[in-house]
């Protein structure tokens, strides 16, 4: 019979329905008080607790006892339910647990429940005392209550006379304050006064927005003024929304808003008390714009009761929680896990229905990844307390700190309509990319490294004192340990060097400076090499990150020398650039008296004739049978462009300006390119939508052995231009590919991995030398 009455509820006046339910409860249960809390609130109204004034509906003359009433949200009309038996209830909230909505209230500092059928208050227990930054406080004046279904706790505000109010958490089972609710030794937080209104220290009520989960509060100064704010429930920091400007009466400021409460759809309602300085504002129901704080009058309350300090519109029993993990770590705050750039990464989203009703139409988005498609499939409808784990694979592409925010949306449907609820959770990782540089210099003399760094070249007499300086700099974003350093030409390594400054693990942007003292024994161009192992701040190597290496040279020359570079001017800028030197080229120096000296360029294209007396010299570069054959000499020290240079060397002069640059004949230049791509389906074809692979090193080798190198751009495109006719070999440096990529295509077949032979006619532009790779799977064999 009770079910039939409830089914017919929408056709009955509320008082009739209440009477029927009370009658049925009397018949079915004895005593009725033991079961009265099973009565559920009317979802179409708000509830309030007010002070009695005048004569009560029962004919009893009023005192200041509290009275439970229903409020019509459209008209502010009230219907009395009954006296609570208390005199000091100033806050209440609906608590949704197990599918039931129970009205909780605070009578001073005592937490209890209010019987929705009779109005009677049943104490659960005192809030007690708590410790915090202003000492031990007895919570005996609770002015605001708000239930948080995501935590299953009640947030409460405690009034402190002539000071800022406090925010605490209440256990719904015991009614006691929750110890250490905000950290060790922090049972409460101080709610700061708004910056523009430092005396508005009273937090008269709290309410959670059921559509966003944000905690709102109303602030004033003993009934004067009023401001809507959002409270950070973890820190009590407030965000000011706005003062209660009256939308119905421009210029009127609504004072003494004592109660605020959200309805299921996110609409915010408020009630004014009886103590505001502007009497036309008292004892009224208002709708509040939660974006601005502006107030719109719904209507005055009847004069039977006054001072509506506690307001409770039914709020949702739906709650949704998202936890996001990066590589298994719940990295809400930076830096998160360290992930080598280019390596795989897994994001996991755990969606939990933390409310008491089923949720449908669940979806995930990410501010960086966009709409989320879970490996596990679509997110199902979730029953209360049910969870779903969603995984997404990706590649770490950000160098340095990365942050993204996941958002989950779900739909809750009740008789008032369908409402979308949401939750967000951030996650972070640190994209690790190691790098290192070396600066090697030299200077004359010995002074324990005081003059470090020196210069690139020192000349002097045999036996002169010289000092080499080595500055190793961490130009990546990881630490480096260990850091090795050696100079094979000098025959030394780190053990022979003296550390001048710096420590290991070598931090990003930090340097190690070493020096080495010796004497000038001969003209010498020598190269030092440093190697660093990527590590964390504790010196533990980072898995997946290879060691990084750098080199640099310094030169010493005795009195009288001629040099210094033979190069292929790959970029045709008439200047020697790093990497353009040609090794193994014979250079002949004709001395005064027509005697000759011969040398061969080093790996960097350098050559040097030293210990030379003053006189007239001729430098000749022999090109026949070398990589320079067929190239044009367009950089020549004396301007003849004939691979010879005549010069006069002064006494003690070190002429290191004898550079010879060569380039390909450009009468009919051609080009070779152009695409290194992700063959995601492994079919060896460039299908629509298959992306290019950026930052891949591609090496072009001519038939004479001369090489050029480039790197694919952000779209996987590469190209070599100004090429003479020849048969070229194009090779992809597999070490620069993302880990796990397998080849599926190149021009002459993948039986020659990562390499293709491409004949080029004069003036031909080839754009078919492409390379395809399938990520993370065995390549398809052609």
Phi and psi in degrees as a GROMACS rama.xvg file:
@    title "Ramachandran Plot"
@    xaxis  label "Phi"
@    yaxis  label "Psi"
@TYPE xy
-58.5017  -41.3425  UNK-2
-61.7576  -38.0046  UNK-3
-65.2338  -39.9478  UNK-4
-63.7571  -43.8671  UNK-5
-64.5193  -37.5472  UNK-6
-65.8463  -29.856  UNK-7
-91.6892  8.75515  UNK-8
-59.4004  -36.2954  UNK-9
-70.1953  -12.1519  UNK-10
-99.0863  -1.49883  UNK-11
-109.191  146.176  UNK-12
-61.0401  149.266  UNK-13
-59.9292  -43.8068  UNK-14
-63.8712  -35.8806  UNK-15
-64.5765  -45.0744  UNK-16
-60.7571  -44.3887  UNK-17
-61.0932  -40.6404  UNK-18
-65.2849  -39.8789  UNK-19
-63.9549  -43.3962  UNK-20
-65.009  -43.1644  UNK-21
-60.7013  -40.5103  UNK-22
-62.5424  -44.7292  UNK-23
-64.526  -39.6804  UNK-24
-64.1745  -38.073  UNK-25
-64.1456  -35.7747  UNK-26
-74.2203  -42.9122  UNK-27
-81.1127  -30.2306  UNK-28
-128.721  146.047  UNK-29
-143.999  123.844  UNK-30
-82.4978  159.326  UNK-31
-64.81  -33.2739  UNK-32
-60.2084  -28.3694  UNK-33
-70.7269  -17.4312  UNK-34
-124.589  5.61627  UNK-35
-62.2276  -27.6884  UNK-36
-69.5344  -12.3702  UNK-37
-70.2842  -16.4659  UNK-38
-64.2784  126.794  UNK-39
-95.2076  150.101  UNK-40
-68.9566  153.791  UNK-41
-73.7324  118.235  UNK-42
-73.5873  -3.08172  UNK-43
-98.5953  -0.852048  UNK-44
-127.953  173.063  UNK-45
-108.298  161.589  UNK-46
-119.075  150  UNK-47
-146.612  158.17  UNK-48
-120.991  122.414  UNK-49
-124.428  166.286  UNK-50
-84.2487  144.05  UNK-51
-75.6744  133.952  UNK-52
-138.848  143.952  UNK-53
73.5005  -155.369  UNK-54
-93.0265  136.006  UNK-55
-76.1629  160.896  UNK-56
-56.8061  -24.9509  UNK-57
-78.4624  -5.92773  UNK-58
91.1829  -3.20291  UNK-59
-82.7835  136.155  UNK-60
-67.5046  138.736  UNK-61
-76.7945  150.988  UNK-62
-116.902  -143.942  UNK-63
-104  23.6782  UNK-64
-67.1926  156.465  UNK-65
-85.7509  149.347  UNK-66
-132.588  131.531  UNK-67
-85.9818  129.045  UNK-68
-133.445  158.821  UNK-69
-98.2003  149.783  UNK-70
-127.404  129.02  UNK-71
-73.3683  119.381  UNK-72
-68.236  -17.6729  UNK-73
-91.511  -28.3532  UNK-74
-123.594  -14.8605  UNK-75
75.6954  5.73278  UNK-76
-65.1887  141.838  UNK-77
-115.247  152.913  UNK-78
-129.41  120.229  UNK-79
-71.1058  138.855  UNK-80
-105.183  -49.4855  UNK-81
165.965  164.774  UNK-82
-72.9473  144.308  UNK-83
-84.8829  -18.973  UNK-84
82.2756  14.6904  UNK-85
-125.99  170.041  UNK-86
-128.326  -0.146114  UNK-87
-136.926  31.0959  UNK-88
-81.6228  120.101  UNK-89
-124.246  0.885546  UNK-90
-154.323  145.077  UNK-91
-154.313  163.28  UNK-92
-159.051  149.133  UNK-93
-83.7204  132.702  UNK-94
-111.336  121.139  UNK-95
-101.853  110.795  UNK-96
-140.949  133.895  UNK-97
61.0517  28.0106  UNK-98
81.5984  1.52271  UNK-99
-111.567  143.584  UNK-100
-105.409  117.777  UNK-101
-117.228  133.742  UNK-102
-85.9332  114.893  UNK-103
-98.7593  148.142  UNK-104
-143.973  162.195  UNK-105
-118.491  117.78  UNK-106
-98.2097  92.4438  UNK-107
68.5616  -106.247  UNK-108
-114.017  12.1675  UNK-109
-104.986  128.632  UNK-110
-93.31  137.553  UNK-111
-158.378  -176.514  UNK-112
-113.266  153.761  UNK-113
-114.005  126.436  UNK-114
-71.0247  119.646  UNK-115
-71.8083  -16.835  UNK-116
-89.1136  -34.318  UNK-117
-116.257  -20.9298  UNK-118
89.4271  -7.45428  UNK-119
-65.1068  140.733  UNK-120
-98.5898  127.568  UNK-121
-115.95  117.441  UNK-122
-69.2757  139.714  UNK-123
-98.2322  -47.8656  UNK-124
171.77  163.848  UNK-125
-76.0523  149.685  UNK-126
-66.7908  -29.0181  UNK-127
82.6225  -155.719  UNK-128
-117.511  160.146  UNK-129
-146.734  157.973  UNK-130
-104.512  151.626  UNK-131
-177.555  -159.311  UNK-132
-69.4911  -18.9316  UNK-133
-109.377  22.1253  UNK-134
93.4135  -163.541  UNK-135
-83.4893  130.034  UNK-136
-123.686  134.544  UNK-137
-90.1261  122.391  UNK-138
-87.2979  83.6116  UNK-139
-116.088  7.73076  UNK-140
-143.058  77.0785  UNK-141
-89.0718  117.093  UNK-142
-102.242  -14.2344  UNK-143
-142.182  139.377  UNK-144
-133.99  141.512  UNK-145
-151.98  125.097  UNK-146
-86.2331  132.49  UNK-147
-108.169  103.828  UNK-148
-67.1021  -22.5994  UNK-149
-69.5954  -26.3192  UNK-150
-109.955  -13.4716  UNK-151
57.8473  45.3151  UNK-152
-136.114  162.357  UNK-153
-104.671  126.899  UNK-154
-87.1323  139.522  UNK-155
-135.816  149.881  UNK-156
-111.083  136.905  UNK-157
-112.767  129.299  UNK-158
-76.2955  131.354  UNK-159
-120.482  119.86  UNK-160
-62.6046  132.951  UNK-161
57.2548  28.4025  UNK-162
-156.569  179.983  UNK-163
-72.0655  141.71  UNK-164
-73.6138  167.853  UNK-165
-116.957  150.413  UNK-166
-111.167  129.694  UNK-167
-140.215  172.554  UNK-168
-117.736  142.334  UNK-169
-116.191  135.379  UNK-170
-75.3978  124.363  UNK-171
-70.1146  -18.0088  UNK-172
-87.5645  -44.1491  UNK-173
-101.128  -19.2806  UNK-174
78.62  -1.92105  UNK-175
-87.2332  155.063  UNK-176
-62.0555  148.3  UNK-177
-90.0065  120.894  UNK-178
-69.217  145.45  UNK-179
54.4852  33.3713  UNK-180
-62.7089  -27.2257  UNK-181
-119.658  23.3755  UNK-182
122.79  169.781  UNK-183
-58.3586  125.143  UNK-184
75.1438  8.21627  UNK-185
-116.951  91.1311  UNK-186
-84.5116  -14.0737  UNK-187
-150.596  165.829  UNK-188
-124.717  149.43  UNK-189
-85.3095  128.07  UNK-190
-86.1497  116.671  UNK-191
-70.1275  151.742  UNK-192
-76.2553  148.814  UNK-193
-63.216  145.306  UNK-194
-60.2368  -35.1058  UNK-195
-84.1331  -10.3194  UNK-196
-139.745  74.0458  UNK-197
-64.2159  -16.7568  UNK-198
-92.02  -5.9242  UNK-199
-82.9237  76.7167  UNK-200
-101.951  -6.68084  UNK-201
-90.4603  121.332  UNK-202
-95.9021  101.242  UNK-203
-85.8244  -19.7093  UNK-204
-166.156  162.528  UNK-205
-132.309  152.539  UNK-206
-161.103  136.776  UNK-207
-89.8364  132.392  UNK-208
-72.3206  116.826  UNK-209
-68.4828  -16.9991  UNK-210
-91.9165  -17.666  UNK-211
-126.262  -20.1867  UNK-212
81.5915  4.41614  UNK-213
-79.2803  147.103  UNK-214
-97.4604  117.048  UNK-215
-100.633  154.162  UNK-216
-144.248  154.907  UNK-217
-114.57  132.306  UNK-218
-120.564  144.729  UNK-219
-158.104  -171.781  UNK-220
-122.494  91.0227  UNK-221
52.0377  41.7179  UNK-222
94.6223  -13.134  UNK-223
-96.5604  132.801  UNK-224
81.4447  -173.1  UNK-225
171.518  136.495  UNK-226
-145.322  133.577  UNK-227
-91.8283  131.559  UNK-228
-135.295  162.669  UNK-229
-107.197  129.302  UNK-230
-100.024  133.417  UNK-231
-74.8173  113.151  UNK-232
-70.8167  -11.2536  UNK-233
-93.4111  -26.4119  UNK-234
-124.687  -14.3697  UNK-235
71.5231  4.27347  UNK-236
-62.7566  140.904  UNK-237
-112.728  148.385  UNK-238
-114.667  118.771  UNK-239
-74.2006  128.537  UNK-240
-93.6899  -55.6233  UNK-241
166.404  162.096  UNK-242
-80.266  163.846  UNK-243
-85.628  74.4205  UNK-244
-78.1608  132.852  UNK-245
-77.2547  113.502  UNK-246
-69.6473  -25.4324  UNK-247
-84.344  -20.6843  UNK-248
-139.292  86.6092  UNK-249
-53.2416  134.607  UNK-250
96.2321  -18.4733  UNK-251
-84.8973  132.07  UNK-252
-105.732  125.036  UNK-253
-81.3773  116.294  UNK-254
-93.1561  160.157  UNK-255
59.2019  44.6252  UNK-256
-74.4569  112.609  UNK-257
-98.1749  -32.7145  UNK-258
-126.022  137.984  UNK-259
-131.914  147.047  UNK-260
-159.679  135.596  UNK-261
-83.866  147.75  UNK-262
-94.7492  171.12  UNK-263
-53.1512  -35.4537  UNK-264
-87.1397  6.60309  UNK-265
92.1446  1.39438  UNK-266
-77.564  138.478  UNK-267
-106.196  127.592  UNK-268
-114.314  155.824  UNK-269
-144.884  151.914  UNK-270
-125.224  139.82  UNK-271
-95.2726  148.542  UNK-272
-87.7019  -153.707  UNK-273
-113.573  10.0838  UNK-274
-119.273  7.12044  UNK-275
-70.9188  153.28  UNK-276
-68.789  -25.062  UNK-277
-99.0274  106.243  UNK-278
-66.0753  -21.5335  UNK-279
-75.7533  -9.57804  UNK-280
-92.0065  -14.2678  UNK-281
-76.2143  151.059  UNK-282
54.6056  55.1196  UNK-283
-136.683  158.991  UNK-284
-104.485  135.309  UNK-285
-130.328  150.513  UNK-286
-100.536  134.239  UNK-287
-113.42  130.737  UNK-288
-75.525  109.161  UNK-289
-72.0478  -10.0307  UNK-290
-87.5248  -26.5749  UNK-291
-123.551  -21.916  UNK-292
88.6349  -6.17702  UNK-293
-62.1002  143.353  UNK-294
-112.429  137.589  UNK-295
-120.895  123.031  UNK-296
-69.5526  128.077  UNK-297
-91.0251  -45.7809  UNK-298
168.585  164.819  UNK-299
-81.2591  153.223  UNK-300
-79.7431  152.719  UNK-301
-60.0873  157.539  UNK-302
-78.7198  -1.75415  UNK-303
-61.3894  -35.8801  UNK-304
-132.119  152.889  UNK-305
-136.997  174.503  UNK-306
59.1016  65.3897  UNK-307
-80.4207  83.9355  UNK-308
-89.376  -23.4864  UNK-309
-116.985  123.345  UNK-310
-128.277  137.34  UNK-311
-144.899  95.4473  UNK-312
-85.5683  142.307  UNK-313
-61.8663  125.015  UNK-314
-111.647  161.755  UNK-315
-59.3651  148.669  UNK-316
-98.0822  18.8432  UNK-317
-103.682  140.432  UNK-318
-152.279  142.801  UNK-319
-136.026  132.382  UNK-320
-127.032  137.392  UNK-321
-120.177  130.953  UNK-322
-122.157  127.894  UNK-323
-113.442  136.534  UNK-324
-123.653  143.766  UNK-325
-115.692  116.257  UNK-326
49.1898  41.74  UNK-327
83.8243  -0.418907  UNK-328
-108.726  131.091  UNK-329
-80.8292  78.4242  UNK-330
-92.4502  68.0082  UNK-331
-66.0555  -30.9716  UNK-332
-118.824  150.861  UNK-333
-68.3805  154.536  UNK-334
-90.5384  -17.6441  UNK-335
78.2324  -170.519  UNK-336
-67.7835  149.872  UNK-337
-85.3021  124.032  UNK-338
-127.26  122.455  UNK-339
-59.6938  133.715  UNK-340
-60.3197  132.519  UNK-341
92.6616  -5.06268  UNK-342
-94.768  160.626  UNK-343
-64.4754  151.665  UNK-344
-142.767  145.331  UNK-345
-124.309  122.718  UNK-346
-100.315  133.97  UNK-347
-121.45  129.866  UNK-348
-116.207  120.909  UNK-349
-108.194  114.044  UNK-350
-101.819  127.358  UNK-351
-129.368  131.663  UNK-352
-82.2798  101.103  UNK-353
-95.6837  8.99226  UNK-354
-100.537  -160.38  UNK-355
-114.469  6.08694  UNK-356
-130.434  159.095  UNK-357
-69.7801  148.656  UNK-358
-120.435  140.935  UNK-359
-126.601  171.319  UNK-360
53.1861  46.5717  UNK-361
-78.7386  140.222  UNK-362
-147.235  153.42  UNK-363
-120.282  138.595  UNK-364
-133.383  164.77  UNK-365
-139.951  135.551  UNK-366
-65.4896  -19.8088  UNK-367
-106.001  -35.2487  UNK-368
-93.6035  -14.5996  UNK-369
80.3258  -156.979  UNK-370
-59.0638  137.413  UNK-371
-98.0351  127.406  UNK-372
-107.751  113.645  UNK-373
-76.8974  141.104  UNK-374
-59.4729  -34.2721  UNK-375
-78.2468  -6.1399  UNK-376
106.772  -175.113  UNK-377
-65.0484  148.378  UNK-378
-71.8676  125.823  UNK-379
-79.6045  169.188  UNK-380
-61.4954  141.907  UNK-381
-115.342  127.337  UNK-382
-78.3124  165.512  UNK-383
-52.7591  136.29  UNK-384
68.9496  6.91116  UNK-385
-90.1866  145.376  UNK-386
-124.631  160.502  UNK-387
-140.332  132.317  UNK-388
-104.234  127.572  UNK-389
-121.054  129.934  UNK-390
-116.273  144.886  UNK-391
-137.077  129.189  UNK-392
-93.4599  147.44  UNK-393
-157.018  -173.21  UNK-394
-123.59  134.682  UNK-395
-72.2237  111.163  UNK-396
-112.658  -14.0121  UNK-397
-88.658  129.239  UNK-398
-86.4352  122.07  UNK-399
93.6799  -152.546  UNK-400
-74.1388  128.778  UNK-401
-120.095  138.216  UNK-402
-139.763  138.568  UNK-403
-145.17  158.305  UNK-404
-124.018  125.24  UNK-405
-91.4836  145.147  UNK-406
-131.722  131.355  UNK-407
-114.753  138.567  UNK-408
-123.153  142.242  UNK-409
-143.509  160.576  UNK-410
-111.956  131.732  UNK-411
-116.063  126.673  UNK-412
-115.455  128.102  UNK-413
-137.353  -179.004  UNK-414
-59.1199  -18.7913  UNK-415
-88.1281  -3.0644  UNK-416
129.094  -169.425  UNK-417
-107.437  135.743  UNK-418
-130.072  139.291  UNK-419
-93.8234  125.898  UNK-420
-113.166  157.49  UNK-421
-146.707  162.475  UNK-422
-152.634  153.873  UNK-423
-129.799  158.356  UNK-424
-153.774  131.317  UNK-425
-87.5929  164.267  UNK-426
-150.789  159.669  UNK-427
-142.447  154.189  UNK-428
-145.849  162.411  UNK-429
-111.822  113.225  UNK-430
-76.3377  106.807  UNK-431
-85.7582  128.165  UNK-432
-141.242  114.706  UNK-433
-89.486  148.22  UNK-434
-159.194  154.774  UNK-435
-149.295  147.401  UNK-436
-129.618  157.404  UNK-437
-131.588  129.587  UNK-438
-115.071  114.434  UNK-439
-109.148  128.039  UNK-440
-136.765  174.436  UNK-441
-147.723  148.647  UNK-442
-145.51  162.058  UNK-443
-81.2812  137.345  UNK-444
102.856  170.509  UNK-445
-123.702  120.197  UNK-446
-149.401  35.8816  UNK-447
58.5194  38.0951  UNK-448
78.4285  7.02388  UNK-449
-60.6069  -34.0055  UNK-450
-88.0285  5.81866  UNK-451
-69.562  143.304  UNK-452
-79.2021  155.795  UNK-453
-93.7717  -140.867  UNK-454
-115.699  -179.089  UNK-455
-79.2296  -20.0426  UNK-456
-145.182  137.046  UNK-457
-130.161  130.734  UNK-458
-113.856  151.443  UNK-459
-178.551  -171.316  UNK-460
-88.6189  157.886  UNK-461
-58.0468  135.226  UNK-462
89.6605  -7.59804  UNK-463
-63.8481  145.999  UNK-464
-74.0628  133.506  UNK-465
-136.73  156.295  UNK-466
-130.323  128.917  UNK-467
-94.5412  142.517  UNK-468
-118.504  142.165  UNK-469
-131.706  116.577  UNK-470
-114.532  110.674  UNK-471
-98.8611  122.253  UNK-472
-119.738  132.699  UNK-473
-82.6706  105.562  UNK-474
-101.068  9.68453  UNK-475
-98.2574  -164.104  UNK-476
-118.193  14.4324  UNK-477
-109.974  168.867  UNK-478
-80.6463  163.806  UNK-479
-129.383  126.048  UNK-480
-166.163  129.09  UNK-481
-80.9443  166.377  UNK-482
-116.608  116.864  UNK-483
-99.6674  153.883  UNK-484
-152.558  128.051  UNK-485
-147.783  162.805  UNK-486
-139.837  96.8223  UNK-487
-66.0439  -33.4923  UNK-488
-64.7327  -41.8019  UNK-489
-78.5979  -15.1283  UNK-490
73.6869  34.1837  UNK-491
-129.725  162.053  UNK-492
-138.431  -169.655  UNK-493
-59.9982  -30.3369  UNK-494
-63.3296  -24.2994  UNK-495
-87.505  -8.09125  UNK-496
-96.5705  156.495  UNK-497
-107.596  125.086  UNK-498
-74.8102  123.564  UNK-499
-93.1482  -39.1949  UNK-500
-161.399  160.595  UNK-501
102.168  158.532  UNK-502
-137.463  160.379  UNK-503
-113.338  149.67  UNK-504
-59.9067  140.358  UNK-505
-79.2764  116.054  UNK-506
-74.6489  158.292  UNK-507
-54.6915  136.096  UNK-508
70.9567  1.5288  UNK-509
-93.6902  165.418  UNK-510
-134.296  153.982  UNK-511
-111.261  129.866  UNK-512
-117.579  126.01  UNK-513
-121.885  159.854  UNK-514
-138.219  158.525  UNK-515
-143.544  122.656  UNK-516
-100.123  132.391  UNK-517
-153.218  -166.704  UNK-518
-124.497  156.657  UNK-519
-77.6617  112.561  UNK-520
-108.498  -24.1627  UNK-521
-170.07  163.319  UNK-522
-65.7592  133.149  UNK-523
-151.853  129.833  UNK-524
-108.895  110.766  UNK-525
-124.603  148.809  UNK-526
-114.914  130.709  UNK-527
-103.887  150.476  UNK-528
-128.301  134.559  UNK-529
-122.245  145.685  UNK-530
-134.541  131.997  UNK-531
-123.028  144.333  UNK-532
-100.924  119.429  UNK-533
-60.5698  135.347  UNK-534
-147.289  172.913  UNK-535
-86.6259  -176.074  UNK-536
-64.6066  -18.7395  UNK-537
-91.3253  2.85553  UNK-538
86.1673  8.46079  UNK-539
-84.1985  125.513  UNK-540
-56.5336  145.253  UNK-541
-91.2918  118.084  UNK-542
-60.5275  141.481  UNK-543
89.2115  -8.73304  UNK-544
-105.674  121.7  UNK-545
-74.8673  161.678  UNK-546
-63.0876  153.665  UNK-547
-115.806  147.615  UNK-548
-135.814  147.906  UNK-549
-145.982  155.337  UNK-550
-132.781  157.28  UNK-551
-158.918  157.772  UNK-552
-119.099  159.728  UNK-553
-142.998  156.428  UNK-554
-132.508  138.643  UNK-555
-123.365  144.2  UNK-556
-142.32  137.722  UNK-557
-81.4778  172.205  UNK-558
-58.8766  128.301  UNK-559
82.8075  99.3441  UNK-560
-153.693  157.255  UNK-561
-133.369  135.183  UNK-562
-162.626  -175.949  UNK-563
-156.968  -15.6658  UNK-564
-135.713  137.837  UNK-565
-117.656  125.456  UNK-566
-145.987  157  UNK-567
-98.4691  116.145  UNK-568
-78.4136  80.7956  UNK-569
-61.9359  -34.4837  UNK-570
-98.8388  7.265  UNK-571
53.5836  39.1945  UNK-572
-102.458  11.4722  UNK-573
61.6166  20.5034  UNK-574
-138.249  141.296  UNK-575
-71.6489  126.121  UNK-576
-118.92  154.954  UNK-577
-54.1742  132.303  UNK-578
94.7957  -5.41873  UNK-579
-95.2191  -8.35782  UNK-580
-65.3881  148.627  UNK-581
-116.252  124.727  UNK-582
-89.5118  161.428  UNK-583
75.6105  14.2253  UNK-584
-91.2767  128.491  UNK-585
-79.7907  129.761  UNK-586
-121.893  129.734  UNK-587
-110.58  131.138  UNK-588
-110.411  119.796  UNK-589
-92.9387  119.311  UNK-590
-90.727  167.476  UNK-591
-55.8301  134.676  UNK-592
92.2476  3.67319  UNK-593
66.17  16.5499  UNK-594
-79.4967  160.4  UNK-595
-129.301  153.044  UNK-596
-122.881  146.487  UNK-597
-127.28  140.502  UNK-598
-142.367  170.966  UNK-599
-127.084  136.881  UNK-600
-64.1143  148.898  UNK-601
-83.0323  -174.452  UNK-602
-61.3554  -21.9746  UNK-603
-98.9844  9.21569  UNK-604
83.3492  7.73089  UNK-605
-85.2766  149.508  UNK-606
-143.317  157.407  UNK-607
-154.009  132.089  UNK-608
-112.783  119.423  UNK-609
-122.401  -177.795  UNK-610
54.6661  44.9209  UNK-611
-101.344  137.738  UNK-612
-78.367  166.702  UNK-613
-66.1055  148.041  UNK-614
155.358  -174.803  UNK-615
-93.7973  133.785  UNK-616
-131.647  156.186  UNK-617
-129.24  127.777  UNK-618
-104.426  129.517  UNK-619
-128.185  130.018  UNK-620
-99.9494  123.898  UNK-621
-90.322  116.49  UNK-622
-102.635  -20.7852  UNK-623
-61.047  135.096  UNK-624
70.1348  16.6602  UNK-625
-121.794  172.61  UNK-626
-59.8186  -10.9581  UNK-627
-87.2367  -10.2536  UNK-628
-60.6673  133.014  UNK-629
84.6873  -6.7998  UNK-630
-89.9212  162.746  UNK-631
-100.195  128.629  UNK-632
-82.1902  104.103  UNK-633
-115.632  -0.783043  UNK-634
-122.141  114.991  UNK-635
-141.828  125.64  UNK-636
-54.6063  -37.6369  UNK-637
-99.3132  8.75132  UNK-638
82.7289  3.22799  UNK-639
-80.0274  -18.8764  UNK-640
51.0168  42.4312  UNK-641
-129.294  23.5677  UNK-642
63.384  18.9679  UNK-643
-133.383  155.324  UNK-644
-146.834  131.172  UNK-645
-104.46  136.634  UNK-646
-151.278  160.765  UNK-647
-113.566  123.559  UNK-648
-96.9294  122.278  UNK-649
-78.651  169.692  UNK-650
-63.3813  124.871  UNK-651
73.6008  7.81457  UNK-652
-80.2082  140.61  UNK-653
-114.947  97.6195  UNK-654
-90.6285  100.522  UNK-655
-112.77  36.22  UNK-656
-110.586  12.8088  UNK-657
-89.3721  72.3925  UNK-658
-96.9558  137.11  UNK-659
-122.709  118.639  UNK-660
-113.257  142.07  UNK-661
-128.604  149.652  UNK-662
-143.201  161.788  UNK-663
-67.4061  147.047  UNK-664
-60.3374  133.477  UNK-665
-108.627  19.306  UNK-666
-60.5288  -46.1884  UNK-667
-132.674  73.0426  UNK-668
-72.7534  151.64  UNK-669
-125.271  -171.964  UNK-670
-150.78  158.97  UNK-671
-135.629  136.003  UNK-672
-161.988  -170.581  UNK-673
-158.685  -6.03831  UNK-674
-139.011  128.106  UNK-675
-114.996  117.636  UNK-676
-132.172  163.756  UNK-677
-86.9442  107.168  UNK-678
-83.9505  78.6778  UNK-679
-61.6196  -28.8649  UNK-680
-98.8797  0.933373  UNK-681
67.4399  24.4897  UNK-682
-94.5615  4.05954  UNK-683
73.8836  10.1238  UNK-684
-120.622  150.085  UNK-685
-84.6888  95.2789  UNK-686
-87.1807  157.698  UNK-687
-59.2546  132.905  UNK-688
90.0578  -8.60235  UNK-689
-77.454  123.55  UNK-690
-82.624  159.003  UNK-691
-77.173  163.401  UNK-692
-107.926  115.58  UNK-693
-81.0646  162.745  UNK-694
62.3876  30.7612  UNK-695
-97.5225  130.826  UNK-696
-80.7985  128.794  UNK-697
-121.671  133.556  UNK-698
-119.226  129.503  UNK-699
-108.196  126.791  UNK-700
-121.247  123.484  UNK-701
-79.4398  170.583  UNK-702
-65.9243  -22.0768  UNK-703
-88.3326  5.66426  UNK-704
92.1357  -7.16796  UNK-705
-71.4942  134.35  UNK-706
-116.631  151.471  UNK-707
-131.449  151.053  UNK-708
-131.703  141.545  UNK-709
-143.532  177.704  UNK-710
-133.638  137.105  UNK-711
-63.0202  146.246  UNK-712
-81.507  -169.435  UNK-713
-62.1799  -19.4361  UNK-714
-103.852  9.83953  UNK-715
82.8884  11.2172  UNK-716
-91.0953  139.927  UNK-717
-137.111  166.991  UNK-718
-168.326  144.723  UNK-719
-118.739  128.629  UNK-720
-118.814  173.959  UNK-721
55.2056  48.6413  UNK-722
-103.947  134.675  UNK-723
-77.1316  165.581  UNK-724
-61.0914  134.9  UNK-725
-177.417  174.212  UNK-726
-105.59  117.15  UNK-727
-109.621  151.72  UNK-728
-110.661  125.65  UNK-729
-108.283  127.077  UNK-730
-130.865  135.509  UNK-731
-91.5191  126.112  UNK-732
-73.0214  102.45  UNK-733
-61.5472  -21.8463  UNK-734
-70.4361  -15.599  UNK-735
-95.5478  -1.55446  UNK-736
-76.7093  153.491  UNK-737
-59.1448  148.366  UNK-738
-57.9389  137.345  UNK-739
87.236  -1.10678  UNK-740
-78.0959  134.514  UNK-741
-117.824  141.759  UNK-742
-76.8595  139.509  UNK-743
-122.075  -15.3119  UNK-744
-158.313  138.682  UNK-745
-150.266  176.339  UNK-746
-60.8673  -42.075  UNK-747
-110.199  20.3293  UNK-748
97.118  148.637  UNK-749
-83.322  8.22286  UNK-750
-67.9332  -17.6506  UNK-751
-110.842  86.242  UNK-752
-53.8712  133.703  UNK-753
60.3235  20.4086  UNK-754
-142.447  142.174  UNK-755
-144.224  138.919  UNK-756
-94.505  130.106  UNK-757
-133.496  99.0774  UNK-758
-65.7078  141.102  UNK-759
-128.682  120.46  UNK-760
-81.3124  163.222  UNK-761
-58.7386  127.722  UNK-762
74.7283  4.86829  UNK-763
-81.0312  141.137  UNK-764
-115.924  105.468  UNK-765
-96.0188  123.442  UNK-766
-120.331  25.2963  UNK-767
-112.144  7.43543  UNK-768
-89.3454  78.7925  UNK-769
-106.403  159.659  UNK-770
-135.676  127.601  UNK-771
-113.489  141.819  UNK-772
-138.364  137.476  UNK-773
-99.755  124.496  UNK-774
-75.206  127.437  UNK-775
70.8359  14.3301  UNK-776
-139.19  163.522  UNK-777
-66.5971  131.746  UNK-778
-63.5415  148.295  UNK-779
-74.8163  136.953  UNK-780
-93.5551  131.035  UNK-781
